[in-house]
Amino acid sequence: MQTLKDTIQGWAKEIARRRQLNPDKAGFGKEMQGIADKALHCFLQLPDPMFDAKARLGMFGEKVSLWKEMGSADFLKRQLPDACALFPETFRCDIQSLDVHQVSLYNGCVCGPKGKNLLDPSCDAELGDKACVCRLSDLAENEQNRARLQAFFDEAQGGLCSRQTPEKVKTTADFAQGGRDAEMEQSKWLNRALCEETLVIYLPQDCQLDKPLQIISLCHSENPAFVLNHVWVLLEKGARLSLVECTDSNPDAEVMAHSLTEIRLEEDANLEYIQLQNVGDRCKIFHDFNIQQAQSSVLASYNLTLNGGLTRNRIEVNLNQAEAHADLLGLYLQDHEQMASNQIKVNHLAPKTYSRELFKGVVDDSASTFFKGHVFVSSDADQTEAYQSNRNLLISPKAQAHAKPYLEIYADDVQCNHGVTVGQLDEDALFYMRCRGIPTDTARRLLMRAYADEILKPISVDSLREWMTFLVKKRFSGQLQACEQCVLACPEKKTF
């Protein structure tokens, strides 16, 4: 048990050494180092069984992530990737007709000139009257930048606490206070303790980019590695953004990656967020999302999991003020022995808020999926509307889909419902298509594509919607990992 703690402490010392080699002249780096030290302390104070190296136990054991195949021993064979690695020139994500602003992360390191606004390298990094994408360490610690980022610092500090023995929930009132979710902070502690850089995306009041922003997060290492990404997104009053975040890997890479994305939408802000996960079967992806929404803000989130050995997404949306609106849609396509987990929690904390969850899965071979949806409606959230649905399509007899949707409501004047379906392809539809000369395999693919279209059609940007539809088509055809260098299988490149 002590071996794993020593490993993590060694990683933290290495990250601190790298920061000393690149001292932060702005000042935010020192504060982040202080948060990292406290987060490491909190993480190491977890009970010893959390660090058991045996399978089915430890940080990623059965009780923690519901997967029996992984234990903390997985960490002992991993190493941190090299610092400041250069983004490989051979990697290209040049999907036809996709016109975006592009920012790249390579093994968690932000690529691009330091001290500059990555949207316009001729300008310095500054949270002023123009949109800015930069490293947190590139920002000067002045009153203006501090005021805009203070909520993120407060969130990081507020989640840090000393070791406490969790008390058993005894009453409904205790349950409603939210103490039951203390274990959700553990992965955030690890990310804040070890993440080397933070990417900041900022749009000032009433700002709208001329085209979507794409983050390409590439994970690659010749040896088993542990990669961390950290992103802050701030949209001020009336700002609008389409954000695409792509997580990719070399097909042969054996990487465990943890990403923490924190989003704040101020009054009337509008964010279309598309998360695409397409990594090799030897990769494990853990992604935590935390979204805070102010009055009349709108979030449209699309989560597409195309490939990956083990994928876990945990999304928490807080509708903090009246008339905040959140649409959460997801599509996961799993085969072989892949595993995917989506855990979504939506907190309705103000009146007249709205949320909709729709997650659909196609599960083949011996793959397994897990969905956990939790809608919390506080006693102050009258006239809330919340809809939750999970639908699963099992292609083979060995495929498994587990679902646990539930509602926790403390207000009377609400409209809330939830449901789960697990089924197979419609045999009558298959028979109808085969009678008209369509081969069985083609008919199955057509039905699966139609099943997935419900998630993809609402995407507002035509080029993005066509791109996602193309990738789903490739996935159902078994061609998604056909490219020599880019796992996104661009149509003009050679296939196997």
Secondary structure, DSSP 4 states (H G I P E B T S, - for coil): -HHHHHHHHHHHHHHHHHHHHS--SSSHHHHHHHHHHHHHHHHHTS-GGGG--STT-STTSHHHHS-SS--THHHHT-BPPPTTPPPPTT-----TT---EEEEEETTEEPS-TTEETTEEEEE---SSS-EEEEGGGS---HHHHHHHHHHHHHHHHT-----PPPPP-SHHHHHTTGGGGGGHHHHHHHHHH----EEEEE-TT-B-SS-EEEEEEE--SS-EEEEEEEEEEE-TT-EEEEEEEEEE-TT--EEEEEEEEEEE-TT-EEEEEEEEE--TT-EEEEEEEEEE-TT-EEEEEEEEEE-SEEEEEEEEEE-STT-EEEEEEEEEE-TT-EEEEEEEEEE-STT-EEEEEEEEEE-TT-EEEEEEEEEE-TT-TTEEEEEEEEEEE-STT-EEEEEEEEEE--SSEEEEEEEEEE---HHHHHHHHHTT--HHHHHHHHHHHHHHHHHTT-S-HHHHHHHHHHHHHHHTT-TT--SS-TT--TTS---
